[in-house]
Amino acid sequence: MAFRLGHDAGDRIAGIASVAGVARPTPFAPRRPMPIIYFHSVDDPRALYAGGLGPLLPFLTRVFHPPVEETLHIWARFDGCPDEPRVVERRSGRAATEEGAHTATLLVYSDCASGAEVQLWKLTGSGHVWPGAAPRYAERLLGAPTQVIDANELLWRFLSRFRRLDAPALPVPLSSRPASEATATRDRRIEVASGEAERFQALAREHDRAPQLTEQRLYLETLERLLPGLQTHVVEPGKDGKVNLQIVR
């Protein structure tokens, strides 16, 4: 979402930040040069750093992820930056802790002709997580959390350097609806998001207790959605933990 807004609404946005979700809209034609700060771990098991299809997640389809460094290079080139980034800083996790092998390296495209800048915090050891945040999900699903850097602090320090003083006025007020309606909409969205988060966490707990049984159940539920009208399906274990499915109509 941040990269889409930076591309489509660059005349209104001063800079963007994103964690583990790089993007290059196609066709690529941003309205303005865009300062960017981005965070991604090479060991992310979900959004692959090198690019490609991510693994299947419960209730979701597989998502294609563009390669991180190649995509940021395209943005940096549009911003009029030098061809190669500089290594500006390296951080490591505390020794003798679970994060002792974690690292964070800051790569910076600076001295850009447009006045913009592109920063990449390249992490190792951590997973598909928000750096600096407390762990909230099963590590086996998203990978290891990390405190080697604090993404909130770093992204605000970066974004607060930039202004879009020539941004056009908004055509309508930010909220033209009654306060009561806006509050009700907010509450509904929070309720839906909370329900989805609770469902995902419950599923993670079930998977921890009985991984094979949970995976077979998800497999069948997915097929029921994709192939309506199935009458009977027979599941039997296959080799290497895979599932053989026979459909009887």
MIDOVEX-811541 format. One record per residue: residue number from 1; x, y, z of N, C-alpha, C in turn. Coordinates in Angstrom, 2 decimals. Atoms other than C-alpha are relative to their C-alpha. Layout:
BEGIN
   k    n_xx    n_yy    n_zz   ca_xx   ca_yy   ca_zz    c_xx    c_yy    c_zz
 NUM       X       Y       Z       X       Y       Z       X       Y       Z
...
//
This chain:
BEGIN
   k    n_xx    n_yy    n_zz   ca_xx   ca_yy   ca_zz    c_xx    c_yy    c_zz
   1    0.82   -1.20    0.00    0.00    0.00    0.00    0.86    1.26    0.00
   2   -0.85   -1.19   -0.06    2.78    2.48    0.87    0.63    0.28   -1.36
   3   -0.64   -0.22    1.31    4.53    1.94   -2.46   -1.03    0.42   -1.05
   4    1.05   -0.42    0.94    1.25    2.24   -4.38   -0.33    1.48    0.20
   5    0.28   -1.41   -0.26    0.50    5.56   -2.67    1.17    0.89   -0.43
   6   -1.16   -0.77    0.44    4.05    6.76   -3.27    0.07    0.14   -1.50
   7    0.01   -0.03    1.47    3.62    5.94   -6.94   -1.13    0.86   -0.53
   8    1.18   -0.65    0.57    0.09    7.22   -7.54   -0.29    1.38    0.58
   9    0.33   -1.26   -0.68   -0.09   10.12   -5.07    1.25    0.72    0.47
  10   -1.26   -0.63   -0.38    3.47   11.39   -5.02   -0.07    1.50    0.13
  11    0.14   -1.45   -0.14    2.26   14.97   -5.37   -0.58    0.39    1.35
  12    0.59   -0.27   -1.31    0.60   14.66   -1.95    0.83   -0.59    1.15
  13   -0.71    0.74   -1.03    3.02   12.40   -0.06    1.48    0.37   -0.01
  14   -1.39   -0.46   -0.11    6.44   13.52    1.21    0.99   -1.15    0.04
  15   -0.90    1.14   -0.09    7.91   10.05    1.79   -0.78   -1.22    0.45
  16    0.69    1.23   -0.38    7.01    6.41    2.42    0.94   -0.91    0.79
  17   -0.74    1.02   -0.76    8.09    3.61    4.78   -0.76   -1.31   -0.11
  18    0.65    1.30    0.11    7.41   -0.10    4.53    0.89   -1.07    0.63
  19   -0.70    1.14   -0.60    8.34   -3.35    6.26   -0.43   -1.27   -0.73
  20    0.24    1.32    0.62    8.62   -6.63    4.32   -1.13    0.02   -1.01
  21    1.05   -0.08    1.01    6.42   -5.50    1.45    0.36    0.96   -1.11
  22   -0.45   -0.88    1.07    8.33   -3.92   -1.45   -0.90   -0.18   -1.22
  23    0.85    0.09    1.19    6.46   -3.14   -4.67    0.47    0.99   -1.06
  24   -0.25   -0.89    1.14    6.93   -1.61   -8.11   -1.21   -0.09   -0.92
  25    1.20    0.05    0.84    3.58   -0.79   -9.74    0.37   -0.05   -1.49
  26   -0.19    0.11    1.45    3.29   -1.60  -13.45   -1.22    0.56   -0.71
  27   -1.27   -0.58    0.43    3.51    0.46  -15.55    0.59    0.91    1.07
  28   -0.69   -0.77   -1.03    6.11    2.27  -13.45    0.18    1.44   -0.48
  29   -0.06   -1.41    0.39    5.55    6.03  -13.78   -0.41    0.88    1.17
  30    0.35   -0.82   -1.16    5.62    7.81  -10.39   -0.19    1.47   -0.38
  31    0.26   -1.42    0.28    4.32   11.37  -10.30    1.17    0.88    0.43
  32   -1.10   -0.80   -0.54    7.26   12.66   -8.24    1.07   -0.93    0.57
  33   -1.01    0.77   -0.74   10.58   11.45   -6.82   -0.49   -0.25    1.43
  34    0.58    0.41   -1.27    9.89    9.65   -3.55    1.09   -0.49    0.97
  35   -0.86    0.54   -1.05   12.02    9.30   -0.39   -0.59   -1.29    0.56
  36    0.46    1.32   -0.45   11.81    5.69    0.85    0.93   -0.53    1.08
  37   -0.75    0.81   -0.95   12.90    3.81    3.94   -0.69   -1.35    0.08
  38    0.57    1.34    0.14   12.42    0.06    3.82    0.78   -0.99    0.87
  39   -0.58    1.00   -0.90   13.05   -2.91    6.16   -0.37   -1.40   -0.50
  40    0.30    1.36    0.46   13.37   -6.57    5.13    1.14   -0.92    0.42
  41   -1.00    0.99   -0.40   15.14   -9.69    6.39    0.23   -1.00   -1.13
  42   -0.31    1.00    1.02   16.94  -12.03    4.02   -0.51   -1.38    0.43
  43    0.51    1.27   -0.51   15.61  -14.85    6.24   -1.51    0.02    0.21
  44    1.46   -0.05   -0.06   11.96  -13.83    5.91   -0.57   -1.23   -0.70
  45    0.51    1.21    0.64   10.12  -17.13    5.27   -1.28    0.23   -0.80
  46    1.28   -0.27    0.67    6.97  -15.45    3.88    0.17    0.90   -1.22
  47   -0.26   -0.92    1.11    7.92  -12.42    1.77    1.47   -0.17   -0.36
  48   -1.36    0.43    0.31   11.02  -13.76    0.04    0.86    1.18   -0.45
  49   -0.88   -1.12    0.28   13.91  -11.28   -0.05    0.47   -0.02   -1.46
  50   -0.50    0.13    1.37   15.21  -12.60   -3.37   -1.12    0.01   -1.03
  51    1.14   -0.01    0.91   11.70  -12.57   -4.85   -0.54   -1.39   -0.28
  52    0.64    1.26    0.34    9.31  -15.28   -5.99   -1.29   -0.21    0.78
  53    1.25    0.34   -0.67    6.13  -16.97   -4.78    0.25   -0.38    1.45
  54   -0.08    0.37   -1.40    5.75  -17.06   -1.03   -0.76   -1.27    0.27
  55    0.69    1.24   -0.34    4.49  -20.17    0.75   -1.49    0.23    0.23
  56    1.44   -0.07   -0.22    0.81  -20.96    1.20   -0.29    0.24    1.47
  57    0.44   -0.29   -1.35   -0.75  -19.44    4.30   -1.46   -0.39    0.16
  58    1.40    0.34   -0.21   -4.04  -20.55    5.87   -0.93    1.13   -0.42
  59    1.04   -0.92    0.44   -7.07  -18.82    4.27    0.49    0.99   -1.07
  60   -0.54   -0.95    0.96   -4.81  -16.99    1.79    0.56   -0.73   -1.22
  61   -0.64    0.55    1.18   -3.44  -17.54   -1.70    1.48    0.38    0.03
  62   -1.43   -0.31    0.07    0.26  -17.55   -2.53    0.20    1.34   -0.69
  63   -0.24   -1.36    0.48    1.66  -14.09   -3.21    1.38    0.08   -0.63
  64   -1.30   -0.21    0.63    4.43  -13.15   -5.63    0.65    1.24    0.59
  65   -0.75   -1.11   -0.57    7.10  -10.92   -4.12    1.15    0.38   -0.94
  66   -1.12   -0.41    0.85    9.47   -8.86   -6.29    1.31   -0.01    0.80
  67   -1.27   -0.02   -0.71   13.18   -9.00   -5.43    0.25    1.37    0.63
  68   -0.10   -1.25   -0.77   13.96   -6.37   -2.80    1.00    0.97   -0.60
  69   -1.05   -0.94    0.40   17.25   -4.87   -3.93   -0.20    0.49   -1.43
  70    0.25   -0.41    1.39   16.37   -4.86   -7.63   -1.13    1.03   -0.07
  71    1.15   -0.92    0.03   13.04   -3.12   -6.94    0.38    1.36    0.57
  72   -0.40   -1.28   -0.57   14.54   -0.45   -4.69    0.98    0.73   -0.91
  73   -0.92   -0.63    0.95   17.24    0.17   -7.28   -0.79    0.75   -1.09
  74    0.83   -0.67    1.02   14.51    1.02   -9.81   -0.57    1.31    0.55
  75    0.50   -1.24   -0.63   12.95    3.53   -7.38    1.13    1.01    0.14
  76   -1.13   -0.91   -0.20   16.38    5.00   -6.60    0.43    0.63   -1.32
  77   -0.37   -0.55    1.30   17.15    5.41  -10.28   -0.99    1.08   -0.43
  78    0.99   -1.03    0.32   13.88    7.30  -10.77    0.25    1.26    0.84
  79   -0.28   -1.14   -0.88   14.86    9.53   -7.81    1.28    0.73   -0.38
  80   -1.23   -0.65    0.40   18.10   10.42   -9.59    1.17   -0.28    0.93
  81   -1.04    0.36   -0.96   20.32    8.58   -7.09    1.19   -0.65   -0.71
  82   -1.13    0.75    0.55   23.79    7.12   -7.69   -0.38   -1.45   -0.25
  83    0.37    1.33    0.44   23.83    3.67   -9.22    0.11   -1.04    1.11
  84   -0.20    0.97   -1.07   25.02    1.86   -6.07   -0.21    0.66    1.37
  85    0.17   -0.55   -1.35   24.06    2.35   -2.41    1.29   -0.10    0.80
  86   -1.14    0.05   -0.92   26.58    3.00    0.36   -0.40   -0.75    1.27
  87    0.22    0.63   -1.31   26.88    0.86    3.49    0.32    1.06    1.05
  88   -0.15   -1.11   -0.94   26.33    3.44    6.23    0.13   -0.49    1.44
  89    0.01    0.44   -1.39   25.80    1.40    9.39   -0.24   -1.51    0.06
  90    0.25    1.42   -0.28   25.89   -2.15   10.75   -0.28   -0.17    1.49
  91    0.32    0.30   -1.39   24.26   -3.41   13.94   -0.12   -1.51    0.17
  92    0.08    1.43   -0.31   24.34   -6.80   15.65   -0.81   -0.20    1.27
  93    0.73    0.33   -1.21   22.19   -8.51   18.26    0.95   -0.20    1.18
  94   -0.82    0.15   -1.19   23.40   -8.82   21.82    0.58   -1.41    0.08
  95   -0.67    1.29   -0.10   25.94  -11.58   22.29   -0.61   -0.82    1.14
  96    0.48    0.94   -1.02   24.96  -14.67   24.30   -1.51    0.08    0.20
  97    1.46    0.00   -0.04   21.25  -14.12   23.54   -0.51   -0.69   -1.26
  98    0.58    0.62    1.18   18.85  -15.66   21.03    0.20    0.86   -1.25
  99   -0.19   -0.91    1.13   19.44  -12.59   18.85    1.47    0.27   -0.28
 100   -1.42   -0.22    0.18   23.21  -12.89   18.96    0.45   -0.06   -1.45
 101   -0.36    0.13    1.41   23.33  -13.87   15.28   -0.77    0.96   -0.90
 102    0.77   -0.94    0.82   20.89  -11.17   14.14    0.87    1.20   -0.39
 103   -0.71   -1.20    0.45   22.28   -8.29   12.08   -0.96    0.92   -0.73
 104    0.75   -0.98    0.78   20.96   -5.12   10.46    1.01    0.92   -0.67
 105   -0.92   -0.82    0.77   22.85   -3.30    7.70   -0.78    1.07   -0.74
 106    0.68   -1.10    0.66   21.82    0.12    6.44    0.70    0.33   -1.31
 107   -0.47   -0.36    1.34   22.26    0.63    2.68   -0.74    1.25   -0.44
 108    0.61   -1.30    0.29   21.64    4.19    1.47    0.37    0.47   -1.40
 109   -0.16   -0.77    1.24   21.12    5.76   -1.93   -0.17    1.47    0.38
 110    0.08   -1.41   -0.40   21.97    9.39   -1.12    0.58    0.88   -1.11
 111   -0.49   -0.98    0.99   23.10   12.55   -2.94   -0.78   -0.13   -1.31
 112    0.85    0.17    1.19   20.16   12.06   -5.32   -0.31    1.37   -0.61
 113    0.23   -1.26    0.71   19.54   14.74   -7.94   -1.32    0.64    0.40
 114    1.32   -0.52   -0.35   15.92   15.10   -6.83   -0.08    0.50    1.44
 115    0.07   -0.32   -1.42   16.79   15.62   -3.16   -0.62   -1.10    0.83
 116    0.56    1.15   -0.72   15.15   12.32   -2.27    1.13   -0.88    0.51
 117   -0.96    0.97   -0.51   16.87    9.40   -0.56   -0.71   -1.33    0.15
 118    0.56    1.35   -0.15   16.32    5.63   -0.48    0.88   -0.76    0.98
 119   -0.71    0.77   -1.01   17.29    3.61    2.60   -0.55   -1.42    0.07
 120    0.38    1.41   -0.19   17.27   -0.17    2.97    0.70   -0.52    1.24
 121   -0.53    0.73   -1.15   17.69   -1.84    6.35   -0.11   -1.48   -0.34
 122   -0.08    1.40    0.39   18.81   -5.34    5.36    0.34   -0.83    1.24
 123   -0.17    0.76   -1.23   18.36   -7.76    8.26    0.34   -1.46   -0.30
 124   -0.20    1.44    0.05   19.51  -11.32    8.88   -0.41   -0.60    1.34
 125    0.37    0.70   -1.23   18.28  -13.88   11.40   -1.45    0.14    0.40
 126    1.40   -0.23   -0.36   14.80  -12.42   11.81   -0.91   -0.44   -1.13
 127    0.95    0.50    0.98   11.63  -13.39    9.98   -0.90    1.09   -0.56
 128    0.99   -0.91    0.56    8.49  -11.76    8.60   -0.64    0.78    1.16
 129    0.39   -0.68   -1.23    8.24   -9.39   11.56    0.30    1.49   -0.11
 130   -0.27   -1.44   -0.09    8.22   -5.71   12.48    1.18    0.18    0.96
 131   -1.17   -0.12   -0.87   11.73   -4.96   13.82   -0.26    0.92    1.20
 132    0.18   -0.77   -1.21   11.61   -3.77   17.41   -1.30   -0.26    0.71
 133    1.31    0.27   -0.61    8.05   -4.97   18.08    0.05   -1.29    0.80
 134    0.11    1.22   -0.79    7.13   -7.56   20.69   -0.62   -1.11   -0.84
 135    0.58    1.11    0.80    6.39  -11.02   19.19   -1.45   -0.23    0.36
 136    1.44    0.22   -0.22    2.66  -11.67   18.72   -0.49   -1.28   -0.65
 137    0.45    1.18    0.72    2.52  -14.73   16.47    1.01   -1.12    0.14
 138   -0.86    1.18   -0.13    3.97  -18.23   16.36    1.25    0.16   -0.87
 139   -1.26   -0.15    0.72    7.63  -18.14   15.39    0.10   -0.98   -1.17
 140   -0.09    0.99    1.06    7.22  -21.28   13.30   -0.73    0.44   -1.26
 141    0.73   -0.50    1.17    4.85  -19.39   11.00    0.66    1.21   -0.65
 142   -0.51   -1.27    0.52    6.56  -16.00   10.65    1.50    0.16    0.15
 143   -1.43   -0.17   -0.23   10.14  -16.55   11.78    0.27    0.75    1.30
 144   -0.42   -0.56   -1.29   12.09  -15.05   14.65   -0.24    1.51    0.07
 145    0.07   -1.45   -0.21   11.31  -11.60   16.09    1.40    0.56    0.23
 146   -1.33   -0.60   -0.22   14.16   -9.13   16.50   -0.13    1.37    0.65
 147   -0.11   -1.32   -0.63   15.10   -6.14   18.62    1.30    0.68   -0.43
 148   -1.30   -0.54    0.40   18.34   -5.42   16.75   -0.13    1.46   -0.45
 149    0.32   -1.40    0.30   16.72   -2.20   15.45   -1.46    0.23    0.34
 150    1.39   -0.39   -0.25   13.50   -0.31   16.15   -0.52    0.71   -1.25
 151    0.48   -0.57    1.25   11.68    0.28   12.87   -0.81    1.27    0.22
 152    0.81   -1.19   -0.26    9.26    2.80   14.41    0.88    1.23    0.16
 153   -0.89   -1.13   -0.24   12.06    5.05   15.63    0.72    0.42   -1.27
 154   -0.79   -0.30    1.18   14.08    4.80   12.44   -0.84    0.59   -1.13
 155    0.80   -0.52    1.11   11.24    5.37    9.99   -0.49    1.41    0.30
 156    0.44   -1.36   -0.31    9.98    8.43   11.87    1.16    1.00   -0.13
 157   -1.17   -0.87    0.13   13.50    9.88   12.05    0.25    0.33   -1.47
 158   -0.20   -0.21    1.44   13.75    9.42    8.27   -1.10    0.87   -0.60
 159    1.11   -0.70    0.65   10.28   10.63    7.24   -0.12    1.44    0.47
 160    0.15   -1.37   -0.51   10.36   13.72    9.47    0.97    0.98   -0.65
 161   -0.93   -0.89    0.71   13.19   15.09    7.31   -0.61    0.60   -1.27
 162    0.54   -0.39    1.30   10.92   15.54    4.29   -1.36    0.67    0.14
 163    1.28   -0.72    0.05    8.03   17.88    3.49   -0.48    0.09   -1.44
 164    0.59   -0.24    1.32    5.67   18.26    0.55   -0.79    1.30    0.11
 165    0.64   -1.29   -0.23    4.94   21.97    0.93   -0.87    0.43   -1.18
 166    0.77   -0.39    1.18    3.57   22.25   -2.60   -1.15   -0.97   -0.28
 167    1.10    0.94    0.20    0.97   19.51   -2.11   -1.30    0.73   -0.25
 168    1.28   -0.67    0.27   -2.40   20.49   -3.61   -0.97   -0.19    1.16
 169    1.01    0.10   -1.05   -5.29   21.15   -1.26   -0.91   -1.18   -0.27
 170    0.92    1.11    0.15   -7.58   18.25   -0.61   -1.33    0.50   -0.55
 171    1.25   -0.47    0.59  -10.76   18.49   -2.68   -1.18   -0.02    0.97
 172    1.08    0.09   -0.98  -12.96   17.53    0.29    0.62   -0.08    1.38
 173   -0.53    0.16   -1.35  -12.54   17.63    4.05    0.38   -1.45    0.26
 174   -0.44    1.35   -0.31  -10.78   14.62    5.53   -1.17   -0.87    0.45
 175    1.18    0.74   -0.41  -14.08   13.59    7.07   -1.23    0.87   -0.19
 176    1.22   -0.75    0.24  -17.32   14.87    5.64   -1.21   -0.69    0.62
 177    1.10    0.73   -0.61  -19.39   12.34    7.57   -0.18    0.43    1.45
 178    0.20   -0.29   -1.42  -20.96   12.87   11.00    0.96   -0.82    0.85
 179   -0.96    0.68   -0.87  -18.66   11.95   13.85   -0.51   -1.37    0.43
 180    0.55    1.27   -0.44  -21.03    9.19   14.98    0.15   -1.08   -1.06
 181   -0.14    0.97    1.08  -20.93    7.52   11.55    1.45   -0.43   -0.17
 182   -1.42    0.33    0.12  -17.16    7.74   11.35    0.44   -0.92    1.13
 183   -0.36    0.84   -1.15  -16.85    6.24   14.84   -0.53   -1.41   -0.18
 184    0.58    1.32    0.21  -19.19    3.39   13.95    0.78   -0.78   -1.05
 185   -0.80    0.66    1.03  -17.19    2.63   10.80    1.33   -0.47    0.56
 186   -1.27    0.38   -0.63  -13.97    2.64   12.77   -0.16   -1.23    0.88
 187    0.22    1.11   -0.93  -15.40    0.29   15.39   -0.25   -1.31   -0.75
 188    0.26    1.21    0.79  -16.67   -2.14   12.73    1.29   -0.56   -0.58
 189   -1.25    0.46    0.61  -13.29   -2.28   11.04    0.93   -0.60    1.04
 190   -0.83    0.54   -1.08  -11.49   -2.82   14.34   -0.51   -1.37    0.41
 191    0.59    1.28   -0.39  -13.92   -5.62   15.20    0.34   -1.08   -1.01
 192   -0.32    0.98    1.03  -13.37   -7.35   11.86    1.48   -0.39    0.06
 193   -1.44    0.28   -0.05   -9.57   -7.02   12.09    0.36   -0.82    1.23
 194   -0.27    0.76   -1.23   -9.55   -8.28   15.68   -0.44   -1.45   -0.15
 195    0.49    1.35    0.21  -11.65  -11.28   14.69    0.93   -0.81   -0.89
 196   -0.93    0.70    0.88   -9.28  -12.16   11.85    1.28   -0.37    0.74
 197   -1.23    0.27   -0.75   -6.27  -11.86   14.16   -0.20   -1.14    0.99
 198    0.28    1.07   -0.96   -7.90  -14.07   16.80   -0.14   -1.35   -0.70
 199    0.15    1.26    0.74   -8.81  -16.68   14.18    1.37   -0.53   -0.43
 200   -1.33    0.42    0.42   -5.25  -16.75   12.88    0.80   -0.55    1.19
 201   -0.72    0.47   -1.18   -3.81  -17.10   16.40   -0.54   -1.35    0.49
 202    0.59    1.29   -0.40   -6.27  -19.91   17.23    0.47   -1.11   -0.93
 203   -0.46    0.99    0.96   -5.28  -21.71   14.06    1.47   -0.36    0.24
 204   -1.42    0.27   -0.29   -1.59  -21.33   14.94    0.14   -0.92    1.21
 205   -0.05    0.87   -1.18   -2.25  -22.92   18.34   -0.40   -1.43   -0.36
 206    0.41    1.33    0.44   -4.11  -25.82   16.70    1.12   -0.68   -0.78
 207   -1.08    0.56    0.81   -1.23  -26.29   14.27    1.16   -0.43    0.89
 208   -1.06    0.40   -0.92    1.26  -26.40   17.15   -0.33   -1.33    0.67
 209    0.41    1.23   -0.68   -0.77  -29.16   18.83   -0.05   -1.20   -0.94
 210    0.17    1.12    0.94   -1.53  -31.26   15.75    0.24    0.50   -1.42
 211   -0.29   -0.60    1.30    0.26  -30.00   12.63   -0.57   -0.76   -1.19
 212    0.47    0.75    1.17   -0.63  -32.84   10.25   -1.51    0.04   -0.12
 213    1.45   -0.02    0.03   -4.29  -32.96   11.21   -0.51    1.38   -0.43
 214    0.43   -1.36    0.35   -4.61  -29.16   10.95    0.22    0.28   -1.48
 215   -0.29   -0.23    1.42   -2.95  -29.07    7.53   -0.97   -0.75   -0.89
 216    0.97    0.74    0.79   -5.28  -31.80    6.22   -1.37    0.69    0.03
 217    1.29   -0.69   -0.09   -8.32  -29.91    7.51   -0.02    1.25   -0.88
 218   -0.08   -1.20    0.83   -7.18  -26.69    5.85   -0.03   -0.37   -1.49
 219   -0.02    0.47    1.39   -6.53  -28.62    2.64   -1.41   -0.29   -0.49
 220    1.36    0.35    0.38  -10.07  -29.97    2.58   -0.90    1.23   -0.04
 221    0.83   -1.21   -0.01  -11.67  -26.65    3.52    0.27    0.86   -1.23
 222   -0.34   -0.76    1.20   -9.79  -24.96    0.69   -0.63   -0.62   -1.24
 223    0.60    0.67    1.15  -10.96  -27.58   -1.80   -1.50    0.19   -0.05
 224    1.45   -0.20   -0.02  -14.55  -27.18   -0.68   -0.38    1.37   -0.54
 225    0.27   -1.35    0.53  -14.33  -23.47   -1.48    0.29    0.07   -1.50
 226   -0.41   -0.08    1.40  -12.57  -24.01   -4.81   -0.83   -0.91   -0.90
 227    0.72    0.99    0.81  -14.58  -27.03   -5.98   -1.36   -0.26    0.63
 228    1.32    0.20   -0.60  -18.19  -26.58   -4.89   -0.70   -1.20   -0.65
 229    0.75    1.14    0.51  -20.43  -29.60   -5.25    0.63   -1.34    0.28
 230   -0.60    1.28   -0.34  -18.02  -32.21   -3.99   -0.90   -0.76    0.97
 231    0.83    0.83   -0.88  -19.90  -35.07   -2.38    0.84   -0.72    1.04
 232   -0.82    0.79   -0.92  -17.16  -37.20   -0.86    1.46    0.17   -0.38
 233   -1.44    0.00    0.28  -13.42  -36.92   -0.52    0.68   -0.92    1.01
 234   -0.72    0.97   -0.82  -11.06  -39.56    0.82    1.44    0.45    0.11
 235   -1.36   -0.45   -0.23   -7.77  -38.54    2.39    0.80   -1.14    0.59
 236   -0.88    1.01   -0.58   -4.91  -40.91    3.00    1.43    0.53   -0.02
 237   -1.37   -0.52   -0.04   -1.30  -40.24    3.99    0.83   -0.49   -1.17
 238   -0.91    0.36    1.08    1.29  -40.21    1.24    1.43    0.03    0.49
 239   -1.40   -0.01   -0.35    5.05  -40.12    1.17    0.44    1.41    0.42
 240   -0.59   -1.28   -0.41    7.11  -37.38    2.87   -1.02    0.94    0.60
 241    0.98   -0.84   -0.67    4.11  -36.13    4.82   -1.03    0.61   -0.91
 242    0.97   -0.57    0.94    2.13  -35.26    1.67   -1.33   -0.73    0.12
 243    1.35    0.55   -0.10   -1.58  -35.90    1.32   -0.48   -0.44   -1.37
 244    0.65    0.47    1.21   -3.25  -38.05   -1.35   -1.50    0.20    0.14
 245    1.43   -0.29   -0.07   -6.80  -36.99   -2.15   -0.71   -0.70   -1.15
 246    0.85    0.60    1.01   -9.42  -39.05   -4.01   -1.38    0.63    0.13
 247    1.33   -0.64    0.03  -12.69  -37.41   -5.03   -1.01   -0.99   -0.55
 248    1.07    0.91    0.42  -15.80  -39.57   -5.24   -1.29    0.81   -0.13
 249    1.21   -0.79    0.21  -18.88  -37.96   -6.75   -1.25   -0.88    0.16
//
